[in-house]
Amino acid sequence: MSVTKQDYYETLGVSRDAGAKELKAAYRKMARKYHPDVNTGNPQAEETFKQVSEAFAVLSDPEKRAQYDRGGHSAFGAGFDPFAGFDVRDAGLGDLGDLFGGMFGFDVGGGGRRARPRKGSDLKVNLTIDFMEAVQGSTLSLRVPRHGAGGRRDEEKIKARVPAGVKDGSTVRIAGKGDAGMAGGPPGDLYLAVRVRPHPMFRREGDHIVCDVPVGIDDAALGGTAEVPTLDGTTTINIPAGTRSGQRMRLAGKGIPAGKNRPAGDFYVVVQIHPPKKLNKRSRELLEEFREVNSSDRAKD
């Protein structure tokens, strides 16, 4: 999961030796083109607007620009606010300041500008976990990219708790683990898009767990027992006489563990009758005799 932040000069479409006048002209042109008010319902346009605004906020400030020219994006720390102290009106863009003021987290008017607390951006991370981690829950170590206005700045290692019973394709919200807020605003949230790896023996049906268990012809016909792997370890179940292939047996409460406002699921054993691969002479004779004796009963079925 790699995200590369675009060069500020490339974002504005100017050369690295562009003067203040050229920067203002490039920003005015792109800001008017991509402003959300003229691109209603277009999130990509809004994202581009934020990127060009961030680029101009940095490059129009001599000190920030010099810092950026020396070290690029890595010159700024994780808490860097590109809009700190930025006023588009002071940059000589006239009514553009009033038009765009609220986009940068500032209040305009009253004889000046003051920073307004703004919540940090939410982040989304794709996460693949094992079947048992999804069933039982798990605390995982994740590397989370931290973003500015549309690009990656850094990565942070965090601990995230995936609740028991999370389903494949679901989204888990980790409150307060998104990007840092601006001007004292709260951080955003982290959203985990969860994919669950298949299990070699178990499969999930809602909050129930299903497992196929092989049973021999003799136990299926005469009755017997079978060893069954469950989420809690191996257990023994009784096989009633006359059990058919595909028949289900229920172990109540042995499926997905109970959660908030959710009872525990059940565990279902699906009998799969497996004939022996090799028969000795006596076994074959007995089965042939069995088939002959019971042919009339099978026809009635």
C-alpha positions in Angstrom: 0.0 0.0 0.0 2.2 2.9 -1.3 0.9 6.4 -1.9 3.2 9.0 -3.5 2.5 12.7 -2.9 2.7 14.8 -6.0 5.4 17.5 -6.2 3.9 20.9 -5.4 5.4 22.6 -8.5 3.9 19.8 -10.7 0.5 20.2 -8.9 0.4 23.9 -9.9 1.9 23.3 -13.3 4.8 25.7 -12.8 8.6 25.5 -12.9 10.7 25.4 -9.8 11.9 28.9 -10.4 8.4 30.4 -10.9 8.0 33.8 -9.3 5.1 35.0 -7.1 3.1 36.4 -10.0 3.3 33.1 -11.9 2.3 31.1 -8.8 -0.7 33.4 -8.2 -1.9 33.1 -11.8 -1.5 29.3 -11.8 -3.4 29.0 -8.5 -6.2 31.3 -9.5 -6.8 29.4 -12.7 -6.8 26.0 -11.1 -8.7 27.1 -8.0 -11.6 28.5 -10.1 -11.6 25.3 -12.2 -11.7 22.8 -9.4 -13.6 24.6 -6.7 -16.4 22.4 -5.2 -19.0 25.0 -5.8 -18.6 24.6 -9.5 -18.1 20.8 -9.3 -21.0 19.7 -7.2 -21.0 16.0 -6.4 -17.5 15.5 -7.8 -15.2 14.3 -5.0 -12.2 14.1 -7.3 -12.5 17.8 -8.2 -12.7 18.7 -4.5 -9.6 16.6 -3.8 -7.7 18.3 -6.6 -8.8 21.7 -5.3 -7.4 20.8 -1.9 -4.1 19.7 -3.4 -3.5 22.9 -5.5 -4.5 25.0 -2.4 -2.0 23.2 -0.3 0.7 23.5 -2.9 0.0 27.3 -3.2 -0.1 27.7 0.6 3.4 26.3 0.9 5.0 27.8 -2.2 3.6 31.3 -1.7 5.3 31.4 1.8 9.0 32.1 1.3 10.0 30.3 4.4 7.9 27.2 3.7 9.0 27.2 0.1 12.7 27.3 1.0 12.1 24.4 3.4 10.3 22.4 0.8 13.0 23.1 -1.8 15.6 21.7 0.5 13.8 18.5 1.6 10.6 18.1 -0.3 7.6 16.7 1.5 9.8 14.9 4.0 11.0 18.3 5.3 7.7 18.7 7.1 6.8 16.7 10.2 3.7 14.6 10.8 1.9 17.5 12.5 2.6 20.0 9.7 -0.3 22.3 8.7 0.3 23.7 5.3 -2.4 26.3 5.8 -1.1 27.7 9.1 -0.8 31.5 8.7 -2.1 31.3 5.2 -4.4 34.1 3.9 -5.2 34.1 0.2 -6.2 37.8 0.5 -2.8 38.7 1.7 -1.4 36.8 -1.3 -3.0 39.4 -3.6 -5.9 37.2 -4.8 -8.7 39.6 -3.9 -12.2 38.1 -3.7 -10.7 34.6 -4.0 -10.1 34.8 -0.2 -13.7 35.4 0.6 -14.8 32.7 -1.9 -12.5 30.0 -0.6 -12.0 31.1 3.0 -14.1 28.3 4.7 -12.3 25.6 2.7 -9.1 26.0 4.7 -10.6 25.8 8.2 -10.6 29.6 8.8 -13.3 32.1 9.7 -13.2 35.1 7.5 -14.3 38.6 8.6 -14.2 40.6 11.8 -11.0 42.3 10.9 -8.9 39.2 10.5 -8.7 35.4 10.2 -8.5 33.0 13.1 -8.0 29.3 12.9 -11.2 27.2 13.3 -10.8 23.7 14.7 -11.2 21.1 12.0 -11.5 17.3 12.3 -8.7 15.3 10.7 -9.4 13.2 7.6 -10.6 9.7 7.9 -8.3 7.0 6.6 -9.1 3.6 5.0 -6.8 0.6 5.1 -7.3 -2.8 3.4 -6.7 -5.6 5.8 -6.6 -9.4 5.3 -6.8 -11.7 8.3 -7.1 -15.4 9.0 -10.4 -17.1 9.5 -9.8 -17.8 13.2 -8.7 -14.2 13.8 -12.0 -13.1 12.4 -14.0 -15.6 14.4 -12.3 -15.0 17.8 -11.1 -11.4 17.4 -7.5 -10.2 17.4 -5.3 -7.3 18.2 -3.1 -6.5 15.2 -0.1 -4.3 14.5 -0.7 -2.0 11.5 1.3 0.6 9.6 -1.1 3.4 8.8 -0.3 6.1 6.2 -0.8 9.7 7.5 -2.1 12.1 4.9 -2.1 15.9 4.4 -4.5 17.4 1.9 -4.6 14.4 -0.5 -1.1 12.9 -0.1 0.9 10.6 2.2 3.4 12.2 4.6 4.3 9.5 7.0 3.4 6.1 8.4 2.5 5.2 12.0 2.5 1.8 13.7 -0.6 1.3 15.7 -2.5 -1.5 17.5 -6.0 -2.1 16.2 -8.6 -4.4 17.8 -10.6 -6.5 15.3 -13.8 -7.6 17.1 -14.8 -11.3 17.3 -17.2 -12.3 14.6 -16.1 -9.8 12.0 -17.3 -10.9 8.5 -15.5 -11.0 5.2 -16.1 -7.7 3.3 -17.1 -5.8 6.4 -15.7 -2.5 7.6 -14.3 -1.9 11.1 -14.1 1.7 12.5 -11.2 2.5 14.8 -12.2 5.9 16.4 -9.6 8.6 16.5 -6.9 6.8 14.5 -7.2 8.9 11.3 -5.3 12.0 10.4 -4.6 14.6 13.1 -7.1 17.5 13.3 -6.1 21.1 12.6 -6.1 24.0 15.0 -7.1 21.8 17.9 -9.7 19.8 16.0 -10.3 16.1 16.8 -8.5 13.4 14.8 -10.3 11.5 12.0 -11.2 7.8 12.2 -9.5 4.8 10.7 -11.7 2.4 8.7 -10.4 -1.2 8.1 -11.8 -2.9 5.0 -11.6 -6.6 6.1 -11.0 -9.6 3.9 -11.0 -13.1 5.6 -8.9 -15.9 4.3 -10.8 -19.2 3.8 -10.2 -22.0 6.3 -9.2 -25.5 5.2 -12.0 -27.2 7.3 -14.5 -24.6 8.4 -16.8 -22.4 6.4 -19.2 -19.7 7.7 -22.9 -19.3 7.1 -24.1 -16.2 8.9 -23.1 -16.6 12.5 -22.9 -20.4 12.1 -19.8 -22.6 11.4 -20.1 -25.6 9.1 -17.7 -28.5 8.9 -17.8 -31.6 6.7 -17.0 -34.8 8.6 -16.2 -38.2 6.9 -18.2 -41.2 8.2 -17.7 -44.8 7.2 -20.5 -46.9 5.6 -20.6 -49.1 8.7 -21.1 -46.3 11.2 -23.6 -44.6 9.0 -25.7 -47.8 8.6 -25.3 -49.2 12.1 -24.5 -46.1 14.2 -21.3 -45.1 15.8 -19.2 -42.1 16.8 -17.1 -39.6 14.9 -14.3 -37.2 16.0 -15.2 -33.6 15.0 -12.8 -30.6 15.0 -14.5 -27.5 16.4 -13.5 -23.9 17.3 -12.7 -25.1 20.8 -10.9 -28.3 19.9 -11.9 -31.8 19.0 -15.1 -33.4 20.3 -16.9 -36.7 19.8 -20.4 -36.9 18.4 -22.8 -39.8 18.1 -23.8 -41.0 14.6 -27.3 -42.4 14.6 -28.0 -45.6 12.7 -29.3 -44.9 9.2 -27.5 -41.6 8.9 -27.4 -40.3 5.3 -24.7 -38.4 3.5 -25.3 -34.6 3.7 -27.3 -34.9 7.0 -26.6 -32.1 9.4 -26.0 -32.4 13.2 -26.2 -29.3 15.3 -23.9 -28.3 18.2 -25.8 -25.4 19.8 -23.8 -22.3 20.7 -20.5 -23.6 19.2 -20.4 -21.2 16.2 -19.4 -17.5 16.1 -19.0 -16.3 19.7 -21.7 -14.0 21.1 -21.2 -10.3 20.6 -23.0 -7.1 21.4 -26.7 -7.6 20.8 -25.8 -10.9 19.0 -26.2 -14.5 20.4 -23.7 -17.1 19.7 -24.1 -19.0 16.5 -24.2 -22.8 16.1 -21.8 -25.4 14.8 -23.1 -27.8 12.1 -21.5 -31.1 11.3 -22.3 -32.2 7.8 -21.9 -36.0 7.4 -20.1 -37.2 4.3 -20.2 -40.9 3.9 -16.9 -42.2 2.7 -16.7 -45.8 1.4 -13.4 -47.6 1.9 -10.9 -47.2 -1.0 -9.8 -50.8 -0.8 -11.8 -53.9 0.1 -10.4 -57.3 1.1 -12.2 -60.4 -0.2 -14.4 -60.9 2.8 -15.5 -57.3 3.0 -16.5 -57.4 -0.7 -18.5 -60.6 -0.1 -20.3 -59.0 2.8 -21.2 -55.9 0.8 -22.4 -57.8 -2.2 -24.6 -59.9 0.1 -25.8 -56.7 1.7 -26.6 -55.2 -1.7 -28.5 -58.3 -2.8 -30.6 -58.5 0.4 -31.4 -54.7 0.4 -32.0 -54.2 -3.3 -35.8 -54.3 -3.0 -35.7 -51.7 -0.1 -33.6 -49.3 -2.2 -36.1 -49.6 -5.1 -38.9 -48.5 -2.7 -36.9 -45.5 -1.6 
